[in-house]
């Protein structure tokens, strides 16, 4: 057991040391950036799906969550998130393209530089537009939640992750004690081959969906506009009369085109694809560093499965439910209390 733990630690240390040693090797840095940006997206995804479900189940908590998102620390984090999404999407497309055309791999270094350049070109106007929303908020006399309160309000997420970790460890202990370890015959299992294909197909489908979401929620309307009374709700013909994020979500999800709740379907597709893609990618990364230790490798797999199931369940139930007028009233009262009214 001690040998396995040492091997796991050695693998992680080797990755870090070799990354630092490979100065100027763009392929190595692209690999590292892809993993780091993917991790950043998964962390935000976890917060975002749970928070948005509160618009349905706990309107008062959603008011607090959006207020935290409008704090300085989360505003900076929003810029980092968008950078992560843009780079991860473009680099992911590069990977899919080169995997489907092996003859192109001799150009992979050039393509990696193109991805970095394209990311920078996209982020410059994106950040300018996002910063405009920030300036509008402060010029209008907006007062963000202080940094300490914003961070403290994330404590339940930490507790939830810890609980998932404990559950994963217990399940791994049971699994490794009861089931014999399967022998690796040197060729990937049918399930792993499926996931390899899924990651590439889903990655391509996700790109237009997630870029569309970023354009609507971060560029056309920023996070500060979610709580602006009298503003139109992007993608709909409705108005956020109360100036609460709960009414923003309700108006968007209740908007019908030909009797179809198009934004519910859009968000459901985004939820299903991004959560499954993100947590399977996280599983790949975590098991890379625990491959020599069956107990830890199994625990990491369970942790990712638990995370994906929880988010898909919460997000799916929220999308299937209705946000009624009483939820908006609760949000309005919570906003007044938050603002000292």
N, C-alpha and C positions, 0 to 999 in steps of 0.2 A: 504493500500500500504506500509506504514512504517513497519507494522507488518511482511509482506511478505519479505521485504528487510532484516529485522532483522533476520528472520528465515533462509534466504539464507546465511547471514554472519555467523550465529551461526553454520550452517551445515559445512561450510568450516573450521571454527575455531575448531570445534569438531573433524573433521577428523585429523587435524594437531596435536592437543593436545593428542588425543587418540593414534595416531601413535607413538608419543614420549613416551607416558606412557607405551606402550606395549613393553618394553625392552626384547629382546630375543625371541619374538614371530615371528617365521620365516614366518608364513602365512600372518601376517599383513604386514611385510616388503616386501614380494613378491608382495602383492597387490599394495603397494605404488610404488615399483620399476617398476612394469608393466605399471602403469599409467605415471610415469615420463619418462620412456624410450620411451613409445608410443608418448608422447608429443614431445620429442626431435626429433623423426623420422619424425613426421608431419611437424615440423618447417623446417627441412632440405629439406624434400620432396617439400614443397612449393617453396623454393628458387631454388632447383635443376630443377624442371620441367619448371619453368618460364625462368631460365637462359639458359637451353638447347634449348628451343624454339627460343631463340635469335640467335642461330647458323644459323637458317633458315631465320628469319625475320630481325634481326639487328646484323649482324656479328661483327660490331665494339663493340657493347655492350657485346657480348659474350667474346671477347678478354679481356675486363676489368673484367668481372665476373670471368674468370678462373685465371686471375692475382690475384684477391682478394682471391680466394681459395688457392693460393700458398703462401699467407701471413702467418706470424707466428700464428696469432690468429685463422685463419681458419684451419691451419695445426693441431693445438691442438684440434680444434673442430672436425676435421675428425676422430681423434682417439676416441673422445667421441661418435661420431655418430656410428662408427663401434661397440663400446661396447654396445650402446643402441640397435642396430639391433640384435646383437647376443643374448643378454639376452632376449629381447622381443620375439624373435622367439622361443627360447628354452622354455621359460616360457609359451608362448602361446600354444606350443605343449603339455606341461604338462596339461594345463587347458582343452584342447580338449580331451586328453586321459582320464582324470579323469571324465569329463562330460559324456563321452561315456561309462565309466565303474564305476558307482557310488560306487560299492563295494570296489574300490581301495582308496576311500577318506580317509580311516584310515591311509594310507601311505603318505598323502599329505605333511606332514612336512618333511619327509625323501626325498620325491621327490623334494621339494623346495630347500633343501640343495644340492641335486644332480645337479639341474639346475645351482646353483651358482658355484659349482665346475667345471661343464662342460664348463660354460662360461669362467671361469678363464683359464682352460686348452686350450681352443680355442684361447683366446685373447693373450696368451703369444707368440706363434709363429707368430700370425697375426701381432702383434705390432712390433716384430723384423723385419719382412719383410717390413712393412710400414716404419719403421724408416730407413731402408736401402735406400729406395727411397729418403727420406729427406736428408740423408747424401750425397748421390750421387749428389743431386742438389747443395748443399752448397759446396761440394768438387770441383765441376766443376765451381765454381765462380758465381753461380746463386745469383741474388739479388731480394729478394721478395718485394712486395709492402708493404709500411709502414702501420702500424696498423691503423692509423687514416684514411688514404685514403680508406683502405679496409672496414672499418666500415661505412664511409660516403657514399660509393657506395651502401650500403644497404638501404639508405633512401627511394628510390622509393618503396621498399617492405613495409616499414612502412606506407607510404602514401596509398598504395594499401589495406593493412589490415584495416587501419582506414576507408577508403571508403567503404569496405565491411561491417565493423561494423555499419557505419551510415545507409547503405542500409538495413541491417538486423533489426535495430531498427525501421526504418520507416515501413518496411513490417510487423513487429510484432505489431506496433501500429495500423495499418490498420486491421490486422487479428483479434486482440483481441477486436477491436471496432465493427467489422462487424459480426463476426462469434461467435455463442454461444460456451461456453466451453463444451466439451464432458464429460459425466460422466464416471468415471472409475468403471467398474463393477467387478473389483477384479481379472480378468484374462487377461493376456496380449492380445493385439490386434493381429489380424492375421499378420499385417505388422511387428510388433515387434517380433513375433515368427519367421518370415522370416529372419529378420536381425540377430536374435540370431543364427540361423542356418548358415546364410551367413558368419558371422564372423568366425565361426569355420571351415567351408569348405574352405573359401578363405584363412584363415590363414595357413592351411596345404599346399595349393597349392603355396602360396607365398614363403614359406621357401626355396625350391630349386631354385626358380627364383631369389630371392634376394641374396642368398648365391652365386649363380653363378655370379651375377653382381658384388658383392663385390670382389670375387676372380679375376675377369678379370680387373676391373677398379681400385681396391685399392691394390691388391697384385701383380699380374703378371705385371701390369703397374699402376703406381701411378698417381696422379693428375699432378705431375711435368713432366711426360712423355708425357702428352697431347700436350706440346709445344716444344717437342724435334725433331728437323729436322732430317730426314733420319731414324727415328725409324719405325719399323713395327707396324701396328695397330692390337692390340690383337683380335683374332678370325677371322682374314682375311688374305689374301695374299698380302695386299696393304701396301704402304709406305706413311708416313706422310712427303712428300717432303718439304712442306713449313714450317713445324714446328708450325702450328697453330692448336688450338683446333677445329676450324671450319672444317679444312680438316680431322682431326681425326674422327669427327662425320660423315662427308660426306662419308669417306671411309668405315666406319663401317656400316652405313645404306645402302650403295649402294652395299655391298657385296652380291653376289647371290650364292645360292646352288641349282642347278637344276632349275634355273630361278626364285627362290623364295628369296626375301629379308629377310633372316632369322632373322637378328638382328632387323629389323623394327618390325617384328611380335613379337619377344621376348620382345622388349621394349614396344610395345603396350599392350601386356598381363600384363606386370609388371605395366605399367601406370594405366590400368583400375582396376586391382585388388588392388594395394597398395593405390591408391587415394581413392577408395570407402571404402576399409577396414579402412584406417587411419582416414578419416573424419567421418565415422560412429562411430568409437571408440571415437573420440574427442567429438562427439555429446553426447554419453553416459556419458562421464565424466562431460561435462559442464552442462548437464541437471540434473545430480545427485545433483549439488549444487544450482540449481534454481528450483527444483521441486515444491516448495511452492509458486512460483511467476510465474503466467502464462505468463506475458509480457516478463520477462527475459528468461524463458524457451523457449518460441517461438522464441525470438531473437537469442538465441544460436543455435537453430535448423536451422534457416535461414542462420546464419553465416557459419555453416558447409556446408550447401547445396550450398551456393554461392561459397565457397572455392573449393569444389569438382567440380562444374560445370566449373569454370574458368580454373582449372588445366587440366581437361579432354579435354576441348575445345582447349586450347593452345597446350597441348602436342599432342593431336590427329591431329590437323592441321599441326603441325611441322612434324610429322611422315608421313603424307600424301603428304607433299611437297618435292621439290628437292633442294638440295644445289648445285648450279652450280659453275663454275669456277670464276664468277664475285664475288661471296660471299667470296671465298677463297682469291681473290686479295684484297678485302676490308679488310679482316682480316689481311692479310700480311702487308698492309699499316698501319693499326691501331697498330699492334705489333711493327712496326718500330718507330712509334710516341711514343708509350708507353716506349720503350727502349731508347728514345732520339735520334733515328736515322733519 
